[in-house]
Amino acid sequence: MLLVGAGLAFAVVMLAGSLSAERVRGWIDGVGLAGPVVFVLLGALLSLAFVPGPLLAGAAGLLFGTLVGTPVALGSATLGAILACLLARAVAGDAIEALAGPRVRALARWVGRRGFVSVLYARLAPGVPFHSVSYASGLTTIPVLVVAGATAVGAVPRTFAYVALGGSLGNLRSPEAIAALVVIVVMGAIGLLLVRRDVRRERARAAAAPTGAWEPDAADA
């Protein structure tokens, strides 16, 4: 709903002729070196409200270009993940143990043991909500710095792609825009392959474990 509302508001302003990419860039240029810093902080706060990451990355590309926009958007996404993890841990850190059933608790412990890999796969796999993963990480035992590191590594390809698309809104047939679309498709395929391989390995381990041991399945992944 938030994405639809933001899209409608943007469309209305664009059709009214009172906003252009050049004009928005002019505002940012007027802020100077503080512009990227402000974007990182504001983007991180907006991510706590589940503002879509591709929208924020595209905005970074529109405002700063691909070269500067990529590290700015990545910094914003990583800081947002840290804040969401800390917030979830402070507010509901014991919710899993207190409220969840044995299967969910086992899944949380399994994810916690895998730490970096769990978060990294979640960042790479297509269709996995970025912000939900950040909040869910706060309900596990994964250290915050590990969440930040896995987010920074796993989010690089898609962040670059969405930033490049945002910077190429005026010409989506440009080589930069085409390369961005290719990166999105390729990373989605890689993410699916990694998750599938990992689930198969865990099933094999569970089959060799004593009866009654928890086994991750495709739904858990």
C-alpha positions as CSV (number, residue, x, y, z in Angstrom):
1,M,0.0,0.0,0.0
2,L,2.8,2.4,0.8
3,L,4.5,1.6,-2.5
4,V,1.3,2.2,-4.5
5,G,0.7,5.5,-2.6
6,A,4.2,6.7,-3.2
7,G,3.9,5.8,-6.9
8,L,0.7,7.6,-7.3
9,A,2.0,10.7,-5.6
10,F,5.1,10.6,-7.8
11,A,3.0,10.2,-10.9
12,V,0.7,13.1,-10.0
13,V,3.6,15.4,-9.5
14,M,5.4,14.3,-12.6
15,L,2.2,14.8,-14.7
16,A,1.8,18.3,-13.2
17,G,5.1,19.2,-14.7
18,S,6.4,20.7,-11.4
19,L,9.1,18.1,-10.8
20,S,11.9,16.7,-12.9
21,A,15.0,14.7,-12.4
22,E,17.2,17.7,-13.0
23,R,15.3,19.8,-10.5
24,V,15.6,17.1,-7.8
25,R,19.3,16.8,-8.5
26,G,19.5,20.5,-8.1
27,W,18.1,20.3,-4.6
28,I,20.7,17.7,-3.7
29,D,23.6,19.7,-5.2
30,G,22.5,22.6,-3.1
31,V,23.0,20.4,0.1
32,G,26.6,19.6,-0.9
33,L,28.6,16.8,0.7
34,A,25.9,16.4,3.3
35,G,23.5,15.0,0.7
36,P,24.7,11.4,0.7
37,V,24.9,11.4,4.5
38,V,21.4,12.7,4.8
39,F,20.2,10.1,2.3
40,V,21.8,7.2,4.2
41,L,20.2,8.3,7.5
42,L,16.8,9.0,6.0
43,G,16.8,5.8,3.9
44,A,17.7,3.8,7.0
45,L,14.8,5.3,8.9
46,L,12.4,4.8,6.0
47,S,13.5,1.1,5.8
48,L,12.2,0.6,9.3
49,A,8.8,1.5,8.0
50,F,9.1,-1.1,5.2
51,V,9.7,1.4,2.4
52,P,10.8,-0.9,-0.5
53,G,14.6,-1.2,-0.9
54,P,14.4,-1.0,-4.7
55,L,12.6,2.3,-4.4
56,L,15.2,3.8,-2.2
57,A,18.1,2.4,-4.3
58,G,16.5,3.8,-7.4
59,A,16.1,7.1,-5.8
60,A,19.8,7.1,-4.9
61,G,20.6,6.4,-8.5
62,L,18.4,9.2,-9.7
63,L,19.9,11.7,-7.2
64,F,23.6,10.7,-7.2
65,G,24.2,8.6,-10.3
66,T,25.4,5.0,-10.3
67,L,29.0,5.6,-9.1
68,V,28.1,7.5,-5.9
69,G,24.5,6.2,-5.6
70,T,25.6,2.5,-5.2
71,P,27.7,3.0,-2.0
72,V,25.1,5.4,-0.7
73,A,22.2,3.0,-1.2
74,L,24.3,0.1,0.2
75,G,25.1,2.1,3.3
76,S,21.5,3.0,3.8
77,A,20.4,-0.6,3.4
78,T,23.0,-1.9,5.8
79,L,22.3,0.7,8.4
80,G,18.6,0.0,8.1
81,A,19.2,-3.7,8.6
82,I,21.2,-2.9,11.8
83,L,18.6,-0.7,13.2
84,A,15.8,-3.2,12.5
85,C,17.8,-6.0,14.1
86,L,18.5,-4.0,17.2
87,L,14.9,-2.8,17.4
88,A,13.5,-6.3,17.1
89,R,16.0,-7.6,19.7
90,A,15.2,-4.8,22.2
91,V,11.4,-5.1,21.8
92,A,10.8,-8.8,21.3
93,G,14.1,-10.6,21.6
94,D,12.6,-13.4,23.7
95,A,9.4,-13.7,21.6
96,I,10.6,-16.9,19.9
97,E,11.2,-18.8,23.1
98,A,8.1,-17.5,24.9
99,L,5.5,-17.7,22.1
100,A,6.6,-19.9,19.3
101,G,6.2,-23.6,18.9
102,P,9.0,-26.1,18.9
103,R,9.4,-26.1,15.1
104,V,9.8,-22.4,15.0
105,R,12.3,-22.4,17.9
106,A,14.3,-25.1,16.2
107,L,14.3,-23.1,12.9
108,A,15.5,-20.0,14.8
109,R,18.3,-22.0,16.4
110,W,19.3,-23.5,13.1
111,V,19.4,-20.0,11.5
112,G,21.3,-18.7,14.5
113,R,24.0,-21.4,14.2
114,R,24.5,-20.6,10.5
115,G,24.7,-16.8,11.1
116,F,26.4,-15.2,8.1
117,V,25.3,-17.8,5.6
118,S,21.6,-17.6,6.6
119,V,21.4,-13.8,6.2
120,L,23.5,-13.9,3.0
121,Y,21.2,-16.5,1.4
122,A,18.2,-14.5,2.4
123,R,19.7,-11.4,0.7
124,L,20.5,-13.3,-2.5
125,A,17.3,-15.3,-2.8
126,P,14.6,-13.6,-4.9
127,G,11.3,-12.7,-3.4
128,V,12.5,-12.7,0.2
129,P,11.4,-9.5,1.9
130,F,14.5,-7.5,2.8
131,H,13.1,-5.7,5.8
132,S,11.3,-8.8,7.2
133,V,14.7,-10.6,7.2
134,S,16.3,-7.7,9.1
135,Y,13.6,-7.7,11.8
136,A,13.6,-11.6,12.0
137,S,17.4,-11.6,12.5
138,G,16.8,-9.7,15.7
139,L,14.8,-12.6,17.0
140,T,17.8,-15.0,16.6
141,T,21.2,-15.2,18.2
142,I,23.0,-13.9,15.1
143,P,25.3,-11.0,16.1
144,V,24.4,-7.6,14.7
145,L,27.8,-7.2,13.1
146,V,27.3,-10.5,11.3
147,V,23.9,-9.3,10.0
148,A,25.5,-6.1,8.8
149,G,28.3,-7.9,7.1
150,A,26.1,-10.4,5.3
151,T,23.7,-7.6,4.3
152,A,26.6,-5.5,2.9
153,V,27.9,-8.4,0.8
154,G,24.6,-10.0,-0.3
155,A,22.9,-6.7,-1.2
156,V,25.7,-5.4,-3.5
157,P,24.5,-6.9,-6.8
158,R,20.8,-5.9,-6.5
159,T,21.7,-2.5,-5.0
160,F,23.9,-1.7,-8.0
161,A,21.2,-2.9,-10.4
162,Y,18.4,-0.8,-8.8
163,V,20.7,2.2,-8.5
164,A,21.6,1.9,-12.2
165,L,18.0,1.6,-13.2
166,G,17.2,4.7,-11.1
167,G,19.9,6.6,-12.8
168,S,18.7,5.5,-16.2
169,L,15.1,6.4,-16.0
170,G,15.4,8.7,-18.9
171,N,16.7,5.9,-21.1
172,L,15.9,2.3,-20.0
173,R,17.5,1.0,-23.2
174,S,20.9,2.3,-22.3
175,P,23.7,-0.3,-21.7
176,E,23.7,0.6,-18.0
177,A,19.9,-0.2,-17.6
178,I,20.3,-3.4,-19.6
179,A,23.2,-4.5,-17.5
180,A,21.2,-3.8,-14.3
181,L,18.3,-6.0,-15.6
182,V,20.7,-8.8,-16.4
183,V,22.2,-8.6,-12.9
184,I,18.8,-8.8,-11.2
185,V,17.9,-11.9,-13.2
186,V,21.2,-13.6,-12.7
187,M,21.3,-13.0,-9.0
188,G,17.8,-14.3,-8.6
189,A,18.8,-17.5,-10.3
190,I,22.0,-17.8,-8.2
191,G,20.0,-17.2,-5.0
192,L,17.5,-20.0,-5.9
193,L,20.3,-22.5,-6.7
194,L,22.2,-21.7,-3.4
195,V,19.0,-22.2,-1.3
196,R,18.1,-25.4,-3.1
197,R,21.6,-26.8,-2.7
198,D,21.7,-25.9,1.0
199,V,18.2,-27.4,1.8
200,R,19.3,-30.7,0.1
201,R,22.4,-30.8,2.3
202,E,20.4,-30.3,5.4
203,R,17.9,-33.0,4.5
204,A,20.8,-35.4,4.0
205,R,22.2,-34.5,7.4
206,A,18.8,-34.8,9.0
207,A,18.4,-38.3,7.4
208,A,21.6,-39.4,9.0
209,A,20.7,-37.9,12.4
210,P,18.8,-39.7,15.2
211,T,15.0,-40.0,14.7
212,G,13.1,-36.9,15.7
213,A,15.7,-34.5,14.8
214,W,14.4,-31.3,13.1
215,E,14.7,-31.2,9.3
216,P,14.4,-28.0,7.3
217,D,12.2,-28.2,4.3
218,A,11.5,-26.0,1.3
219,A,8.9,-24.0,3.2
220,D,11.4,-23.3,6.0
221,A,14.0,-22.1,3.5
